[in-house]
Amino acid sequence: MSSQKVNCAKGTREAGLGHAVLSASGSHRWLNCTPSARLELEFENTTSEAAREGTAAHALCEHKLKKFLKKRSKRPVSDYNSDEMEECTDAYAEFVMEQYEEAKKSCKDPVLLIEQKLDFSCYVPEGFGTGDCIIISDDKLHIIDFKYGQGIFVEAEHNPQMMLYALGALEIYDALYDIKEVAMTIFQPRRENVSTWTIPIEELKAWAEEELKPKARLAYDGEGEYLPGEWCTFCKAAVKCRARAEEKMKLARLEFKMPPLLTDAEIEEVLNVLPDLTKWANEITAYASEAAIHHGKEWNGFKVVEGRSNRKYRDELLVAEAAREHGYTDIYRQTLIPMTEMQKLMGKSTFEEILGDLIYKPPGKPTLVPNTDKRPAMNVTNAENEFDKIMED
C-alpha cells in the first residue's frame, strides 16, 4: 500500500470522530467561497424536514437494492413513507440494477457497492463521505447518487460532490482494476432528472491536484475571499453573511425605478438575481422572527403580535351529531382519493384500462425561466404581438 493511501485511511479514522469541516455535499459552496466552511461552524447544525425525508428515502433505496442482490435487510419504517417515495425508490433500484447488468456485458464480475464509505483526504483535509452506489468493472467506475429533493435541479456535469466520491472510490479500487474513466449519475426522480457525465481519470486527477487541493487547503484554514453566489443556498451562515448582503443590496443602484423605465439589460440583470434575492429576504425575515419569538430579541421598529387564524371545529364527530339533530344533513363533501392512491389500489395496468381515457394532463401555466432549464421553449409569438400592441397603446 502506498504512503498516500495510508494517509488517506488515517484521515478517515480521524475525521470519522466528528463532523467533516469540508463535507462532500458542501463542496460546491466551499470550492467557490473558501472561508465559508469555517464560518459555518459558528452556527448550529440543524436538520430540516426535507433532509429528514431524504434520509428516509435513502434508507429505503438501500433496503431495495439489498433485496435485489438477495442480501438480508429489514425494511425501514418511517413517518415519511408515501406512494411517491415507494415509486421513486423503486425507480432508483431498477436503474441501478440496469447499470449493473450493463456492466456485466464488458466485465464478468463487476462489483456493486451500496452506501460505501469513501476517503478523499489525500486531496481534502479530513475528507470523507458515503457513496450511495458504486459499480466497478474492468475499465470503468460508475458513481450513482440518489437525490430525493425536488427544489433544486442537480446536474452531474462537473458536480464536485460526485467528483470527490469518484476520487475516494479510485483510492480503493484504482490499483485493483484498470480503470480508465469514471461515469457519474445523478438520479433525481421527483424532477424527472437522470443526468450522467463521464470523465477520464487523468482529467479527474488533474482537477484534484490543480484546483481541488489548493482550494480545500484554503477552505480548511478559513482563508480566501468571501464570494456570494447560487452556492449560498444551503450555507448556514448565509443569512448573516455581509458579503452576500452587500451583493443583494447592489440592486439599490437601480433606484427601484418602475419596470417600464428600466432598460432590457437592467431587467435581465434583475431577473437573474431575483430568485436568490427573494430567498435572501425570506431568510432574513425568518431569522429575525425566530430570534424575536423564541429568544426575546427586540428589533427597533418591529414587534411580535398574534397572527391571523381560521376557526376550527373542536370535535368533528360532535359537530356532525349536533347539526343532524337540528335537521342539517347536507354537511359533507365527497372527493376522490388522490390519483397515485387510485393507481396503487387498482394496479397500473387496470388503472390505465379503466380510467386511462378519463384522465388528462392540462398544459402548465406559461412561466419565464432561465435558458438552463431543461424544458423546451414555448412558441409565444402571438402573445408577444399582443404585448407589443398593449405597449404601443
C-alpha positions as CSV (number, residue, x, y, z in Angstrom):
1,M,0.0,0.0,0.0
2,S,1.4,3.4,-1.0
3,S,2.1,6.1,1.7
4,Q,-0.5,8.2,0.1
5,K,-3.2,5.6,0.7
6,V,-2.0,5.2,4.3
7,N,-2.5,8.9,4.9
8,C,-6.0,8.7,3.3
9,A,-7.0,5.9,5.6
10,K,-5.7,7.8,8.6
11,G,-7.7,10.8,7.6
12,T,-10.9,8.8,7.5
13,R,-10.5,7.4,11.0
14,E,-9.7,10.8,12.5
15,A,-12.4,12.6,10.6
16,G,-14.9,9.9,11.4
17,L,-14.8,11.1,15.0
18,G,-16.8,14.2,14.2
19,H,-18.5,16.2,11.5
20,A,-16.3,17.0,8.5
21,V,-15.2,20.6,8.1
22,L,-15.2,20.1,4.4
23,S,-18.1,17.9,3.5
24,A,-18.6,16.5,0.0
25,S,-22.2,17.7,0.0
26,G,-21.0,21.2,0.7
27,S,-18.1,21.2,-1.7
28,H,-19.8,23.3,-4.4
29,R,-20.0,26.0,-1.7
30,W,-16.5,25.9,-0.1
31,L,-14.8,25.5,-3.5
32,N,-16.3,28.8,-4.6
33,C,-16.4,30.6,-1.3
34,T,-13.5,29.1,0.7
35,P,-13.8,30.9,4.0
36,S,-17.5,29.8,4.3
37,A,-16.6,26.4,5.6
38,R,-15.1,27.7,8.9
39,L,-17.7,30.4,9.2
40,E,-20.5,27.7,9.1
41,L,-19.0,26.0,12.2
42,E,-20.1,29.0,14.2
43,F,-23.8,28.2,13.5
44,E,-26.0,25.5,15.0
45,N,-26.1,22.3,12.9
46,T,-29.8,21.7,12.4
47,T,-31.6,19.2,10.2
48,S,-34.5,20.3,8.0
49,E,-37.7,18.4,7.4
50,A,-36.6,17.9,3.7
51,A,-33.3,16.5,4.9
52,R,-35.0,14.0,7.2
53,E,-37.4,13.0,4.4
54,G,-34.3,12.5,2.2
55,T,-32.6,10.3,4.8
56,A,-35.8,8.1,5.0
57,A,-35.8,7.8,1.1
58,H,-32.1,6.8,1.1
59,A,-32.7,4.1,3.7
60,L,-35.5,2.7,1.6
61,C,-33.2,2.8,-1.5
62,E,-30.6,0.8,0.4
63,H,-33.1,-1.8,1.5
64,K,-34.5,-2.3,-2.0
65,L,-31.0,-2.7,-3.6
66,K,-30.1,-5.2,-0.9
67,K,-33.2,-7.2,-1.7
68,F,-32.3,-7.2,-5.4
69,L,-28.9,-8.6,-4.5
70,K,-30.5,-11.2,-2.2
71,K,-28.9,-9.7,0.9
72,R,-30.5,-9.7,4.3
73,S,-32.2,-6.4,5.0
74,K,-35.0,-5.2,7.3
75,R,-37.4,-2.8,5.6
76,P,-37.0,0.6,7.3
77,V,-40.1,2.2,8.8
78,S,-40.6,5.9,8.6
79,D,-43.3,8.6,9.1
80,Y,-42.2,9.9,5.6
81,N,-43.2,6.8,3.7
82,S,-45.6,7.5,0.9
83,D,-46.7,6.2,-2.5
84,E,-44.4,8.8,-4.1
85,M,-41.4,7.6,-2.1
86,E,-42.2,4.0,-3.0
87,E,-42.3,4.8,-6.7
88,C,-39.1,6.9,-6.6
89,T,-37.1,4.4,-4.7
90,D,-38.4,1.5,-6.9
91,A,-37.2,3.5,-10.0
92,Y,-33.8,4.1,-8.4
93,A,-33.2,0.5,-7.5
94,E,-34.3,-0.6,-11.0
95,F,-32.0,1.9,-12.6
96,V,-29.0,0.8,-10.5
97,M,-29.7,-2.9,-11.4
98,E,-29.9,-1.9,-15.1
99,Q,-26.5,-0.3,-14.9
100,Y,-25.1,-3.4,-13.1
101,E,-26.4,-5.6,-15.8
102,E,-24.9,-3.3,-18.4
103,A,-21.5,-3.6,-16.6
104,K,-21.7,-7.4,-16.8
105,K,-21.6,-7.1,-20.6
106,S,-18.0,-6.0,-20.5
107,C,-16.9,-7.5,-17.2
108,K,-17.7,-10.9,-15.9
109,D,-17.6,-10.0,-12.3
110,P,-18.4,-6.3,-11.7
111,V,-18.7,-5.1,-8.1
112,L,-21.8,-3.3,-6.8
113,L,-21.3,-1.4,-3.5
114,I,-24.1,0.2,-1.5
115,E,-23.5,3.1,1.0
116,Q,-19.8,2.7,0.6
117,K,-17.6,4.8,3.0
118,L,-15.1,6.8,0.9
119,D,-11.9,8.6,1.8
120,F,-10.6,11.5,-0.3
121,S,-8.4,13.1,2.4
122,C,-5.4,12.9,0.1
123,Y,-6.9,16.0,-1.6
124,V,-9.2,17.4,1.1
125,P,-8.1,17.6,4.7
126,E,-10.0,15.1,6.7
127,G,-12.2,14.5,3.7
128,F,-14.6,11.5,3.7
129,G,-18.1,10.7,2.7
130,T,-20.6,7.9,1.7
131,G,-21.4,7.0,-1.8
132,D,-25.0,5.8,-2.4
133,C,-24.0,3.3,-5.1
134,I,-20.7,2.4,-6.8
135,I,-20.3,-0.1,-9.7
136,I,-16.8,-1.1,-10.6
137,S,-16.0,-3.0,-13.8
138,D,-12.7,-3.7,-15.5
139,D,-12.1,-0.3,-17.0
140,K,-15.0,1.9,-15.7
141,L,-16.1,3.2,-12.4
142,H,-19.7,4.3,-12.1
143,I,-20.9,6.5,-9.2
144,I,-24.7,6.8,-8.8
145,D,-26.2,9.4,-6.3
146,F,-29.9,9.4,-5.4
147,K,-31.4,12.8,-4.8
148,Y,-34.9,12.9,-3.4
149,G,-35.1,16.6,-3.2
150,Q,-37.2,18.5,-5.8
151,G,-36.4,22.1,-5.0
152,I,-33.1,22.3,-7.0
153,F,-32.3,20.6,-10.3
154,V,-29.0,18.8,-9.8
155,E,-26.6,18.3,-12.7
156,A,-23.9,15.6,-12.9
157,E,-21.5,17.5,-15.1
158,H,-18.6,18.9,-13.1
159,N,-20.5,18.1,-9.9
160,P,-17.8,18.4,-7.2
161,Q,-19.6,16.1,-4.7
162,M,-19.6,13.3,-7.3
163,M,-16.0,14.1,-8.3
164,L,-15.0,13.8,-4.6
165,Y,-16.8,10.4,-4.3
166,A,-15.1,9.3,-7.5
167,L,-11.6,10.2,-6.1
168,G,-12.4,8.3,-2.9
169,A,-13.5,5.2,-4.9
170,L,-10.4,5.4,-7.0
171,E,-8.2,5.4,-3.9
172,I,-9.7,1.9,-3.1
173,Y,-10.0,0.3,-6.5
174,D,-7.7,2.0,-8.9
175,A,-4.9,-0.4,-8.0
176,L,-7.2,-3.5,-8.4
177,Y,-8.8,-2.5,-11.7
178,D,-7.5,-0.9,-14.9
179,I,-10.0,2.0,-14.6
180,K,-9.8,4.5,-17.5
181,E,-12.9,6.6,-16.9
182,V,-15.5,7.5,-14.3
183,A,-19.2,7.9,-15.0
184,M,-21.2,9.9,-12.5
185,T,-25.0,9.8,-12.4
186,I,-27.5,12.0,-10.5
187,F,-30.8,10.2,-10.2
188,Q,-33.4,12.7,-9.2
189,P,-36.8,11.2,-9.8
190,R,-39.0,13.9,-8.4
191,R,-37.6,16.2,-11.1
192,E,-37.6,13.5,-13.7
193,N,-33.8,14.0,-13.9
194,V,-31.3,11.3,-14.7
195,S,-28.0,13.1,-15.5
196,T,-24.8,11.3,-16.4
197,W,-21.4,12.7,-17.0
198,T,-18.2,10.8,-17.9
199,I,-14.6,11.9,-17.4
200,P,-11.2,10.2,-18.0
201,I,-9.4,9.6,-14.7
202,E,-6.4,11.6,-15.9
203,E,-8.6,14.7,-16.1
204,L,-10.3,14.0,-12.8
205,K,-6.9,13.7,-11.0
206,A,-5.6,16.8,-12.7
207,W,-8.6,18.7,-11.4
208,A,-8.0,17.3,-7.9
209,E,-4.3,18.4,-7.9
210,E,-4.6,21.7,-9.6
211,E,-7.9,23.1,-8.3
212,L,-9.4,20.9,-5.5
213,K,-6.3,20.5,-3.4
214,P,-5.3,24.2,-3.1
215,K,-8.8,25.4,-2.6
216,A,-9.5,22.7,0.0
217,R,-6.5,23.8,2.0
218,L,-7.7,27.5,1.9
219,A,-11.2,26.4,3.0
220,Y,-9.9,24.2,5.8
221,D,-7.8,27.1,7.1
222,G,-10.7,29.5,6.8
223,E,-8.8,31.6,4.3
224,G,-9.6,33.2,0.9
225,E,-12.2,35.7,-0.2
226,Y,-16.0,35.5,0.5
227,L,-17.7,35.1,-2.8
228,P,-21.6,35.1,-2.8
229,G,-23.4,33.2,-5.5
230,E,-26.0,30.5,-6.1
231,W,-23.9,28.2,-3.9
232,C,-25.1,30.2,-0.8
233,T,-28.4,28.4,-0.9
234,F,-27.7,25.9,1.9
235,C,-24.9,27.8,3.7
236,K,-25.7,28.1,7.4
237,A,-24.0,31.5,7.6
238,A,-25.9,32.9,4.5
239,V,-28.5,34.8,6.5
240,K,-25.9,36.9,8.3
241,C,-23.1,37.0,5.7
242,R,-22.1,40.6,5.0
243,A,-20.7,39.8,1.5
244,R,-24.0,38.3,0.5
245,A,-25.9,41.2,1.9
246,E,-23.8,43.7,0.0
247,E,-24.2,41.7,-3.2
248,K,-28.0,41.8,-2.9
249,M,-28.1,45.5,-2.0
250,K,-26.4,46.3,-5.3
251,L,-29.9,46.4,-6.7
252,A,-30.4,49.7,-5.0
253,R,-28.3,51.4,-7.7
254,L,-31.3,50.8,-10.0
255,E,-33.1,53.3,-7.7
256,F,-36.1,51.0,-7.8
257,K,-37.4,52.5,-11.0
258,M,-40.7,51.3,-12.3
259,P,-40.2,48.3,-14.6
260,P,-41.1,50.1,-17.8
261,L,-38.4,52.7,-17.1
262,L,-35.7,50.0,-16.8
263,T,-33.6,49.1,-19.8
264,D,-33.7,45.5,-21.2
265,A,-30.3,44.8,-19.8
266,E,-31.3,46.1,-16.3
267,I,-34.4,43.9,-16.4
268,E,-32.3,40.9,-17.4
269,E,-29.9,41.6,-14.5
270,V,-32.8,41.7,-12.0
271,L,-34.4,38.5,-13.4
272,N,-31.1,36.7,-12.9
273,V,-30.7,37.7,-9.2
274,L,-34.4,37.9,-8.2
275,P,-34.9,34.3,-7.1
276,D,-31.9,34.4,-4.7
277,L,-32.7,38.0,-3.6
278,T,-36.3,36.9,-2.7
279,K,-34.9,33.8,-0.9
280,W,-32.4,36.0,1.0
281,A,-35.1,38.4,2.1
282,N,-37.2,35.5,3.3
283,E,-34.3,34.1,5.2
284,I,-33.7,37.5,6.9
285,T,-37.4,37.6,7.9
286,A,-37.3,34.0,9.2
287,Y,-34.1,34.6,11.2
288,A,-35.4,37.9,12.8
289,S,-38.7,36.3,13.6
290,E,-37.1,33.2,15.2
291,A,-34.9,35.5,17.3
292,A,-37.8,37.7,18.4
293,I,-40.4,34.9,19.1
294,H,-38.2,32.3,20.7
295,H,-35.3,34.2,22.2
296,G,-36.8,37.6,23.1
297,K,-34.7,39.6,20.6
298,E,-36.1,43.1,20.2
299,W,-35.7,44.8,16.7
300,N,-36.1,48.6,16.5
301,G,-39.4,49.4,14.7
302,F,-40.8,45.9,14.9
303,K,-42.9,44.0,17.4
304,V,-44.3,40.5,17.9
305,V,-48.1,40.2,17.5
306,E,-50.6,37.4,17.3
307,G,-51.2,36.4,13.7
308,R,-54.4,35.8,11.9
309,S,-56.0,32.3,12.4
310,N,-59.0,30.5,11.0
311,R,-61.8,29.0,13.0
312,K,-61.7,25.2,13.6
313,Y,-64.1,22.5,14.8
314,R,-63.2,21.2,18.3
315,D,-64.6,17.7,17.5
316,E,-65.9,16.9,14.0
317,L,-68.0,14.0,15.2
318,L,-69.8,16.1,17.9
319,V,-70.3,18.9,15.3
320,A,-71.9,16.4,12.8
321,E,-74.1,14.9,15.5
322,A,-75.3,18.3,16.7
323,A,-76.0,19.5,13.1
324,R,-78.0,16.4,12.3
325,E,-80.1,16.7,15.5
326,H,-81.2,20.1,14.2
327,G,-82.1,18.8,10.8
328,Y,-79.0,19.7,8.8
329,T,-77.9,16.6,6.9
330,D,-76.1,18.0,3.8
331,I,-72.9,18.7,5.7
332,Y,-70.3,16.5,4.0
333,R,-68.3,16.9,0.8
334,Q,-67.2,13.9,-1.2
335,T,-63.9,13.8,-3.1
336,L,-62.0,11.2,-5.0
337,I,-58.9,9.7,-3.5
338,P,-55.6,11.0,-5.0
339,M,-54.6,9.6,-8.4
340,T,-51.4,7.9,-7.1
341,E,-53.5,6.2,-4.4
342,M,-56.1,5.2,-7.0
343,Q,-53.4,3.7,-9.3
344,K,-51.9,1.7,-6.4
345,L,-55.4,0.5,-5.4
346,M,-56.2,-0.8,-9.0
347,G,-52.7,-1.7,-10.2
348,K,-51.0,0.2,-13.0
349,S,-52.4,-1.8,-16.0
350,T,-56.0,-2.0,-14.6
351,F,-55.8,1.7,-13.8
352,E,-54.9,2.5,-17.4
353,E,-57.6,0.2,-18.7
354,I,-60.4,1.6,-16.6
355,L,-59.5,5.2,-16.2
356,G,-57.0,5.9,-18.9
357,D,-59.5,7.8,-21.2
358,L,-60.8,9.7,-18.2
359,I,-57.5,11.3,-17.2
360,Y,-55.7,14.1,-18.9
361,K,-52.8,16.4,-18.1
362,P,-53.6,20.1,-18.8
363,P,-50.9,22.3,-20.1
364,G,-48.9,24.1,-17.5
365,K,-49.1,27.8,-16.9
366,P,-46.5,29.7,-19.1
367,T,-43.5,30.5,-16.9
368,L,-40.4,32.6,-17.5
369,V,-37.3,30.6,-16.6
370,P,-33.5,30.8,-17.3
371,N,-32.2,29.2,-20.6
372,T,-30.5,26.5,-18.5
373,D,-34.0,25.0,-17.7
374,K,-34.3,21.6,-19.5
375,R,-37.9,22.2,-20.7
376,P,-38.4,23.2,-24.3
377,A,-39.3,26.8,-25.1
378,M,-42.9,27.6,-25.9
379,N,-44.0,29.4,-29.1
380,V,-45.2,32.7,-27.7
381,T,-45.1,34.8,-30.9
382,N,-48.9,35.6,-30.6
383,A,-48.5,36.6,-27.0
384,E,-45.5,38.8,-27.9
385,N,-47.5,40.6,-30.6
386,E,-50.3,41.3,-28.1
387,F,-47.8,42.6,-25.6
388,D,-46.3,44.9,-28.1
389,K,-49.7,46.2,-29.1
390,I,-50.6,47.0,-25.5
391,M,-47.3,48.8,-25.0
392,E,-48.0,50.9,-28.2
393,D,-51.5,51.8,-27.0
